[in-house]
Amino acid sequence: MNVRALPSRYYIDAAVFAHARERIFFSNWQYACHGSQIEAHGSYYAFSLFEQDILLVRGGDGVLRGFYNVCQHRGHTLVENGAGQVKLLTCPYHRWTYELSGGLRAAPGRSKNENSAGEEICLTQVRVETFLGFVFVNLNDSAAPMEELYPDVADTVTKLCPGIETQRFAFDHHAIEECNWLVAIANYNECYHCKNAHRAFSKGVVDPASYDIQQFSNGRVLHHSARAAKQEEAWYESGAEEDEKAYGSFYLYPGFSLQIYPGGLANAYHWRPLDVETTRVYRSWFSLDGKVDARLQEVIDLDRDTTFAEDLALVKATQRGLHSRGYRPSALVISPEGAGIDSEHSIALLHGWVEKDLA
């Protein structure tokens, strides 16, 4: 199988990046936050996807809604990015006030009968779905639901980590990756480099001889699977039962991956592109009580100091190389079986999805 890597323009051309913003990131499900971060009535979480400011808020009726974070009067943002608690949404510019359900409640100097016939002033909604306790948004009103795009993932993750939907957000950290989003995503979705570049991960979390990545249930999902590392070499005590000795990672195209470390330790990556050569990567960790115990802290520290830091250096060097006049994209290394740690069949799949969306 002779499949070549993508030309460098996919990673360094601002026009290609602008197209990807519209056709990929504004048209697919994007991770926002964990449901446990926004479960109380009146709690909100605000963030940005490029220049689009998004607001999630839990209404008094318990319903989680998504809106564009912009006042309908003159366009001022309603709340700053981050988490908080409100009873109403009040614009800091002219104090137009909205219900948590999105409808306009009051505007100074404006009577209710000033609306033109049939006009209803309300915040513009954004689609929201909760998937295994994780909250996603989609700016594409016609996009298929997550269960359809990522089939069977929920059932498989639940078998690997039965308590996944009751886990709570515990900790996260983030960093700037000096690379295009696709460089970062491709680096994550192959383990061809793991034995050389991620020796702590290869010995302390998984058995590299068992590592494989495959498309899952014909969805836009890449399923990473492996046996646990030998316990005498592992970072932590993962459990004695056979079902506690599996590693699984589920990459949901285009920017989120849920990992289950051996022993049911849930963690996640998500990526937010900032410009054509800059991406912010977030590393999140979860626990049953939302606290970081000694076991979890050990894993967080080791991961941040090894695999996470190693990837920051790898993708930076790759991005620089993609500007080289001497770079000629060669064939991907794909095993005849289309499986195994030393095969890049997962990259061929990823590139195919990107090419289809940008066609």
Disulfide bonds with the S-S distance in Angstrom:
Cys191-Cys194 1.91
